[in-house]
Amino acid sequence: MRVLRMAATAEAVSLTILLTNLATLHLETITSVAGPVHGTAYVTVIAATSLARSARGVRLRALVPGVGGLLALRHLLRTQQE
């Protein structure tokens, strides 16, 4: 759960950085750093949800690019509370 939370946060933050960079200065340095971070976080989210014994639908939510990790984490937290 902790790995998923960190990867989901990194995925969302890196996507925000990439989109902000695209809309403003479009600096290649930012893209070359944030792009691989985003990709690694995305793959980590998918791996963390596929390895975890989790509620139904979590794995599908993790596949949504950009916000999938946050959606999966939210779904996990809701199913644990029930």
MMTF fields as JSON, N, C-alpha, C and O atoms, coordinates in Angstrom:
{
  "mmtfVersion": "1.0.0",
  "mmtfProducer": "UNKNOWN",
  "numBonds": 327,
  "numAtoms": 328,
  "numGroups": 82,
  "numChains": 1,
  "numModels": 1,
  "chainsPerModel": [1],
  "groupsPerChain": [82],
  "chainIdList": ["A"],
  "bondAtomList": [4, 2, 8, 6, 12, 10, 16, 14, 20, 18, 24, 22, 28, 26, 32, 30, 36, 34, 40, 38, 44, 42, 48, 46, 52, 50, 56, 54, 60, 58, 64, 62, 68, 66, 72, 70, 76, 74, 80, 78, 84, 82, 88, 86, 92, 90, 96, 94, 100, 98, 104, 102, 108, 106, 112, 110, 116, 114, 120, 118, 124, 122, 128, 126, 132, 130, 136, 134, 140, 138, 144, 142, 148, 146, 152, 150, 156, 154, 160, 158, 164, 162, 168, 166, 172, 170, 176, 174, 180, 178, 184, 182, 188, 186, 192, 190, 196, 194, 200, 198, 204, 202, 208, 206, 212, 210, 216, 214, 220, 218, 224, 222, 228, 226, 232, 230, 236, 234, 240, 238, 244, 242, 248, 246, 252, 250, 256, 254, 260, 258, 264, 262, 268, 266, 272, 270, 276, 274, 280, 278, 284, 282, 288, 286, 292, 290, 296, 294, 300, 298, 304, 302, 308, 306, 312, 310, 316, 314, 320, 318, 324, 322],
  "bondOrderList": [1, 1, 1, 1, 1, 1, 1, 1, 1, 1, 1, 1, 1, 1, 1, 1, 1, 1, 1, 1, 1, 1, 1, 1, 1, 1, 1, 1, 1, 1, 1, 1, 1, 1, 1, 1, 1, 1, 1, 1, 1, 1, 1, 1, 1, 1, 1, 1, 1, 1, 1, 1, 1, 1, 1, 1, 1, 1, 1, 1, 1, 1, 1, 1, 1, 1, 1, 1, 1, 1, 1, 1, 1, 1, 1, 1, 1, 1, 1, 1, 1],
  "groupList": [{"groupName": "MET", "atomNameList": ["N", "CA", "C", "O"], "elementList": ["N", "C", "C", "O"], "formalChargeList": [0, 0, 0, 0], "bondAtomList": [1, 0, 2, 1, 3, 2], "bondOrderList": [1, 1, 2], "singleLetterCode": "M", "chemCompType": "L-PEPTIDE LINKING"}, {"groupName": "ARG", "atomNameList": ["N", "CA", "C", "O"], "elementList": ["N", "C", "C", "O"], "formalChargeList": [0, 0, 0, 0], "bondAtomList": [1, 0, 2, 1, 3, 2], "bondOrderList": [1, 1, 2], "singleLetterCode": "R", "chemCompType": "L-PEPTIDE LINKING"}, {"groupName": "VAL", "atomNameList": ["N", "CA", "C", "O"], "elementList": ["N", "C", "C", "O"], "formalChargeList": [0, 0, 0, 0], "bondAtomList": [1, 0, 2, 1, 3, 2], "bondOrderList": [1, 1, 2], "singleLetterCode": "V", "chemCompType": "L-PEPTIDE LINKING"}, {"groupName": "LEU", "atomNameList": ["N", "CA", "C", "O"], "elementList": ["N", "C", "C", "O"], "formalChargeList": [0, 0, 0, 0], "bondAtomList": [1, 0, 2, 1, 3, 2], "bondOrderList": [1, 1, 2], "singleLetterCode": "L", "chemCompType": "L-PEPTIDE LINKING"}, {"groupName": "ALA", "atomNameList": ["N", "CA", "C", "O"], "elementList": ["N", "C", "C", "O"], "formalChargeList": [0, 0, 0, 0], "bondAtomList": [1, 0, 2, 1, 3, 2], "bondOrderList": [1, 1, 2], "singleLetterCode": "A", "chemCompType": "L-PEPTIDE LINKING"}, {"groupName": "THR", "atomNameList": ["N", "CA", "C", "O"], "elementList": ["N", "C", "C", "O"], "formalChargeList": [0, 0, 0, 0], "bondAtomList": [1, 0, 2, 1, 3, 2], "bondOrderList": [1, 1, 2], "singleLetterCode": "T", "chemCompType": "L-PEPTIDE LINKING"}, {"groupName": "GLU", "atomNameList": ["N", "CA", "C", "O"], "elementList": ["N", "C", "C", "O"], "formalChargeList": [0, 0, 0, 0], "bondAtomList": [1, 0, 2, 1, 3, 2], "bondOrderList": [1, 1, 2], "singleLetterCode": "E", "chemCompType": "L-PEPTIDE LINKING"}, {"groupName": "SER", "atomNameList": ["N", "CA", "C", "O"], "elementList": ["N", "C", "C", "O"], "formalChargeList": [0, 0, 0, 0], "bondAtomList": [1, 0, 2, 1, 3, 2], "bondOrderList": [1, 1, 2], "singleLetterCode": "S", "chemCompType": "L-PEPTIDE LINKING"}, {"groupName": "ILE", "atomNameList": ["N", "CA", "C", "O"], "elementList": ["N", "C", "C", "O"], "formalChargeList": [0, 0, 0, 0], "bondAtomList": [1, 0, 2, 1, 3, 2], "bondOrderList": [1, 1, 2], "singleLetterCode": "I", "chemCompType": "L-PEPTIDE LINKING"}, {"groupName": "ASN", "atomNameList": ["N", "CA", "C", "O"], "elementList": ["N", "C", "C", "O"], "formalChargeList": [0, 0, 0, 0], "bondAtomList": [1, 0, 2, 1, 3, 2], "bondOrderList": [1, 1, 2], "singleLetterCode": "N", "chemCompType": "L-PEPTIDE LINKING"}, {"groupName": "HIS", "atomNameList": ["N", "CA", "C", "O"], "elementList": ["N", "C", "C", "O"], "formalChargeList": [0, 0, 0, 0], "bondAtomList": [1, 0, 2, 1, 3, 2], "bondOrderList": [1, 1, 2], "singleLetterCode": "H", "chemCompType": "L-PEPTIDE LINKING"}, {"groupName": "GLY", "atomNameList": ["N", "CA", "C", "O"], "elementList": ["N", "C", "C", "O"], "formalChargeList": [0, 0, 0, 0], "bondAtomList": [1, 0, 2, 1, 3, 2], "bondOrderList": [1, 1, 2], "singleLetterCode": "G", "chemCompType": "PEPTIDE LINKING"}, {"groupName": "PRO", "atomNameList": ["N", "CA", "C", "O"], "elementList": ["N", "C", "C", "O"], "formalChargeList": [0, 0, 0, 0], "bondAtomList": [1, 0, 2, 1, 3, 2], "bondOrderList": [1, 1, 2], "singleLetterCode": "P", "chemCompType": "L-PEPTIDE LINKING"}, {"groupName": "TYR", "atomNameList": ["N", "CA", "C", "O"], "elementList": ["N", "C", "C", "O"], "formalChargeList": [0, 0, 0, 0], "bondAtomList": [1, 0, 2, 1, 3, 2], "bondOrderList": [1, 1, 2], "singleLetterCode": "Y", "chemCompType": "L-PEPTIDE LINKING"}, {"groupName": "GLN", "atomNameList": ["N", "CA", "C", "O"], "elementList": ["N", "C", "C", "O"], "formalChargeList": [0, 0, 0, 0], "bondAtomList": [1, 0, 2, 1, 3, 2], "bondOrderList": [1, 1, 2], "singleLetterCode": "Q", "chemCompType": "L-PEPTIDE LINKING"}],
  "groupTypeList": [0, 1, 2, 3, 1, 0, 4, 4, 5, 4, 6, 4, 2, 7, 3, 5, 8, 3, 3, 5, 9, 3, 4, 5, 3, 10, 3, 6, 5, 8, 5, 7, 2, 4, 11, 12, 2, 10, 11, 5, 4, 13, 2, 5, 2, 8, 4, 4, 5, 7, 3, 4, 1, 7, 4, 1, 11, 2, 1, 3, 1, 4, 3, 2, 12, 11, 2, 11, 11, 3, 3, 4, 3, 1, 10, 3, 3, 1, 5, 14, 14, 6],
  "groupIdList": [1, 2, 3, 4, 5, 6, 7, 8, 9, 10, 11, 12, 13, 14, 15, 16, 17, 18, 19, 20, 21, 22, 23, 24, 25, 26, 27, 28, 29, 30, 31, 32, 33, 34, 35, 36, 37, 38, 39, 40, 41, 42, 43, 44, 45, 46, 47, 48, 49, 50, 51, 52, 53, 54, 55, 56, 57, 58, 59, 60, 61, 62, 63, 64, 65, 66, 67, 68, 69, 70, 71, 72, 73, 74, 75, 76, 77, 78, 79, 80, 81, 82],
  "secStructList": [7, 2, 2, 2, 2, 2, 2, 2, 2, 2, 2, 2, 2, 2, 2, 2, 2, 2, 2, 2, 2, 2, 2, 6, 6, 7, 7, 2, 2, 2, 2, 2, 2, 2, 2, 2, 2, 2, 2, 2, 2, 2, 2, 2, 2, 2, 2, 2, 2, 2, 2, 1, 7, 7, 7, 6, 6, 2, 2, 2, 2, 2, 6, 1, 6, 6, 6, 2, 2, 2, 2, 2, 2, 2, 2, 2, 2, 2, 2, 2, 2, 7],
  "xCoordList": [0.819, 0.0, 0.869, 0.541, 1.963, 2.851, 3.525, 3.671, 3.936, 4.572, 3.565, 3.906, 2.348, 1.313, 1.053, 0.894, 1.008, 0.76, 1.892, 1.632, 3.125, 4.264, 4.288, 4.519, 4.052, 4.08, 2.927, 3.104, 1.753, 0.605, 0.848, 0.496, 1.445, 1.766, 2.817, 2.682, 3.854, 4.892, 4.328, 4.718, 3.411, 2.796, 2.001, 2.132, 1.193, 0.362, 1.201, 0.951, 2.192, 3.036, 3.868, 3.99, 4.435, 5.256, 4.408, 4.871, 3.174, 2.294, 1.96, 1.924, 1.72, 1.449, 2.643, 2.475, 3.84, 5.049, 5.188, 5.506, 4.953, 5.069, 4.052, 4.398, 2.824, 1.795, 2.022, 1.787, 2.474, 2.796, 3.952, 3.924, 4.96, 6.093, 5.653, 6.132, 4.763, 4.276, 3.489, 3.577, 2.722, 1.895, 2.674, 2.211, 3.847, 4.589, 5.878, 5.858, 6.974, 8.287, 8.725, 9.517, 8.217, 8.585, 10.11, 10.73, 10.683, 12.114, 12.425, 11.8, 13.386, 13.743, 14.314, 14.124, 15.013, 15.601, 14.518, 14.651, 13.462, 12.372, 11.698, 11.377, 11.486, 10.863, 11.729, 11.215, 13.026, 13.916, 14.068, 14.464, 13.767, 13.814, 12.445, 12.338, 11.406, 10.075, 9.434, 8.622, 9.784, 9.211, 9.527, 8.612, 10.808, 11.132, 10.606, 10.258, 10.547, 9.987, 8.511, 8.036, 7.801, 6.385, 6.187, 5.318, 6.976, 6.867, 7.17, 6.477, 8.196, 8.556, 7.471, 7.148, 6.912, 5.843, 4.603, 3.932, 4.301, 3.145, 3.304, 2.376, 4.471, 4.735, 4.731, 4.256, 5.246, 5.255, 3.835, 3.536, 2.965, 1.565, 0.924, 0.234, 1.146, 0.565, 1.11, 0.356, 2.419, 3.029, 2.527, 2.238, 2.423, 1.983, 0.551, 0.227, -0.308, -1.695, -1.848, -2.735, -1.002, -1.131, -0.563, -0.995, 0.384, 0.956, 0.133, 0.182, -0.605, -1.381, -2.67, -3.307, -3.033, -4.355, -5.323, -5.392, -6.053, -6.841, -8.284, -8.662, -9.06, -10.47, -10.656, -9.766, -11.819, -12.142, -12.135, -12.674, -11.531, -11.508, -10.292, -10.098, -9.486, -8.322, -7.315, -6.746, -7.098, -6.119, -6.526, -5.677, -7.799, -8.27, -8.12, -7.777, -8.37, -8.203, -6.743, -6.45, -5.837, -4.413, -3.935, -2.906, -4.648, -4.241, -4.544, -4.054, -5.339, -5.664, -4.417, -3.914, -3.915, -2.693, -2.899, -3.942, -1.903, -1.918, -2.538, -1.902, -3.758, -4.468, -4.86, -5.531, -4.464, -4.843, -4.398, -5.13, -3.211, -2.714, -3.551, -3.826, -3.954, -4.796, -6.183, -6.764, -6.711, -8.007, -7.949, -8.847, -6.902, -6.736, -6.569, -7.155, -5.775, -5.563, -6.858, -7.16, -7.614, -8.895, -9.849, -10.54, -9.882, -10.761, -10.336, -11.178, -9.042, -8.545, -8.929, -9.378, -8.751, -9.092, -10.585, -10.98, -11.407, -12.859, -13.279, -14.15, -12.663, -13.058, -12.554, -13.145, -11.476, -10.983, -11.876, -11.993, -12.497, -13.363, -14.686, -15.319, -15.108, -16.406, -16.359, -17.367],
  "yCoordList": [-1.191, 0.0, 1.262, 2.247, 1.226, 2.387, 2.632, 3.776, 1.548, 1.678, 2.243, 3.106, 1.769, 2.27, 3.746, 4.514, 4.151, 5.563, 6.454, 7.517, 6.026, 6.827, 6.868, 7.924, 5.727, 5.682, 6.476, 7.148, 6.404, 7.162, 8.663, 9.428, 9.072, 10.489, 10.936, 11.996, 10.137, 10.471, 10.522, 11.375, 9.615, 9.601, 10.885, 11.507, 11.274, 12.471, 13.746, 14.637, 13.829, 15.034, 15.163, 16.253, 14.055, 14.122, 14.45, 15.15, 13.956, 14.318, 15.811, 16.471, 16.328, 17.755, 18.586, 19.596, 18.158, 18.859, 18.806, 19.814, 17.641, 17.496, 18.367, 19.022, 18.376, 19.175, 20.673, 21.46, 21.059, 22.471, 22.91, 24.0, 22.072, 22.369, 22.474, 23.343, 21.614, 21.627, 22.902, 23.459, 23.355, 24.543, 25.848, 26.891, 25.801, 27.056, 27.088, 27.462, 26.713, 26.89, 25.756, 25.966, 24.566, 23.366, 23.165, 23.043, 23.134, 22.906, 21.426, 20.598, 21.096, 19.703, 19.034, 17.835, 19.804, 19.259, 18.735, 17.65, 19.504, 19.086, 17.84, 16.912, 17.823, 16.669, 15.428, 14.337, 15.58, 14.414, 13.866, 12.713, 14.654, 14.164, 13.659, 12.564, 14.442, 14.087, 12.952, 12.2, 12.821, 11.76, 10.362, 9.572, 10.04, 8.723, 8.503, 7.378, 9.553, 9.428, 9.05, 8.177, 9.705, 9.409, 7.976, 7.26, 7.563, 6.203, 5.146, 4.131, 5.378, 4.432, 4.362, 3.277, 5.499, 5.525, 4.802, 4.094, 4.976, 4.316, 2.799, 2.078, 2.326, 0.891, 0.358, -0.751, 1.125, 0.715, 0.601, -0.325, 1.527, 1.468, 0.188, -0.508, -0.124, -1.328, -2.578, -3.499, -2.602, -3.755, -3.891, -5.0, -2.788, -2.84, -3.329, -4.08, -2.916, -3.368, -4.808, -5.524, -5.23, -6.607, -7.609, -8.761, -7.196, -8.085, -8.148, -9.134, -7.109, -7.052, -7.855, -7.869, -8.515, -9.148, -8.021, -7.529, -7.629, -6.421, -6.615, -7.66, -5.594, -5.605, -5.635, -5.27, -6.073, -6.172, -4.786, -3.828, -4.69, -3.448, -2.572, -1.586, -2.908, -2.075, -2.136, -1.114, -3.312, -3.459, -2.677, -2.097, -2.664, -1.906, -0.41, 0.32, 0.047, 1.472, 1.897, 3.023, 1.003, 1.327, 1.527, 2.166, 1.004, 1.121, 2.482, 2.793, 3.291, 4.617, 5.498, 5.725, 5.993, 6.801, 8.107, 8.752, 8.472, 9.748, 9.714, 10.113, 9.248, 9.261, 7.869, 7.735, 6.849, 5.486, 5.062, 4.374, 5.468, 5.124, 5.74, 5.096, 6.973, 7.635, 7.002, 6.857, 6.626, 5.956, 4.597, 4.247, 3.842, 2.529, 2.657, 1.889, 3.621, 3.843, 4.241, 3.753, 5.115, 5.537, 4.356, 4.209, 3.516, 2.346, 1.372, 0.814, 1.178, 0.299, 0.819, 0.057, 2.096, 2.68, 2.571, 2.306, 2.771, 2.66, 1.238, 1.023, 0.252, -1.13, -1.626, -2.532, -1.039, -1.419, -0.868, -1.476, 0.261, 0.876, 0.139, 0.192, -0.539, -1.239, -2.495, -3.191],
  "zCoordList": [0.0, 0.0, 0.0, -0.662, 0.738, 0.796, -0.551, -0.982, -1.213, -2.533, -3.523, -4.332, -3.467, -4.369, -4.12, -5.07, -2.87, -2.542, -3.077, -3.641, -2.902, -3.39, -4.913, -5.501, -5.553, -7.012, -7.618, -8.634, -7.006, -7.501, -7.386, -8.284, -6.289, -6.115, -7.13, -7.741, -7.308, -8.287, -9.694, -10.491, -10.006, -11.327, -11.573, -12.627, -10.615, -10.769, -10.805, -11.616, -9.928, -9.883, -11.158, -11.715, -11.615, -12.827, -14.051, -14.951, -14.095, -15.205, -15.17, -16.208, -13.983, -13.839, -14.307, -14.991, -13.938, -14.371, -15.885, -16.515, -16.469, -17.922, -18.662, -19.645, -18.203, -18.876, -18.691, -19.608, -17.512, -17.277, -18.156, -18.728, -18.266, -19.128, -20.585, -21.314, -21.009, -22.384, -22.678, -23.773, -21.691, -21.883, -21.757, -22.219, -21.139, -20.921, -21.73, -22.902, -21.138, -21.76, -22.675, -23.594, -22.429, -23.181, -23.195, -24.252, -21.999, -21.861, -21.979, -21.316, -22.819, -23.057, -21.812, -21.608, -20.982, -19.762, -18.814, -18.248, -18.647, -17.767, -18.325, -17.581, -19.628, -20.259, -20.135, -19.886, -20.303, -20.248, -18.832, -18.665, -17.825, -16.438, -15.994, -15.442, -16.229, -15.734, -16.534, -15.994, -17.792, -18.621, -18.106, -17.878, -17.917, -17.365, -15.942, -15.582, -15.142, -13.789, -13.887, -13.161, -14.779, -14.968, -15.465, -14.966, -16.428, -16.953, -15.916, -15.832, -15.131, -14.079, -13.01, -12.526, -12.644, -11.648, -12.173, -11.421, -13.445, -14.051, -14.021, -13.653, -14.406, -14.395, -12.959, -12.717, -12.021, -10.619, -10.07, -9.316, -10.44, -10.02, -10.537, -9.792, -11.801, -12.383, -11.688, -11.375, -11.449, -10.777, -9.341, -8.891, -8.629, -7.23, -7.115, -6.195, -8.032, -7.957, -8.438, -7.974, -9.352, -9.828, -8.831, -8.805, -8.021, -7.019, -5.739, -5.003, -5.489, -4.242, -4.376, -5.429, -3.298, -3.244, -2.939, -1.813, -3.938, -3.765, -4.21, -4.739, -3.983, -4.326, -5.843, -6.612, -6.232, -7.65, -8.31, -7.757, -9.472, -10.222, -9.989, -10.7, -9.025, -8.72, -9.862, -10.247, -10.395, -11.472, -12.724, -13.4, -13.023, -14.183, -13.964, -14.894, -12.767, -12.475, -12.595, -12.998, -12.247, -12.317, -13.747, -13.964, -14.712, -16.109, -16.722, -17.808, -16.048, -16.56, -16.453, -15.353, -17.587, -17.529, -16.756, -16.864, -15.991, -15.282, -13.904, -12.928, -13.808, -12.53, -12.06, -11.036, -12.77, -12.43, -11.044, -10.334, -10.661, -9.334, -8.236, -7.224, -8.426, -7.427, -7.377, -6.302, -8.542, -8.574, -7.879, -7.113, -8.147, -7.519, -6.011, -5.248, -5.589, -4.159, -3.47, -2.381, -4.089, -3.527, -3.403, -2.395, -4.433, -4.403, -3.3, -2.597, -3.161, -2.094, -0.711, 0.145, -0.505, 0.802, 1.089, 2.224, 0.078, 0.278, 0.595, 1.438, -0.077, 0.169, 1.53, 2.117, 2.025, 3.346, 4.451, 5.515, 4.212, 5.213, 5.346, 6.401, 4.306, 4.334, 5.143, 5.262]
}
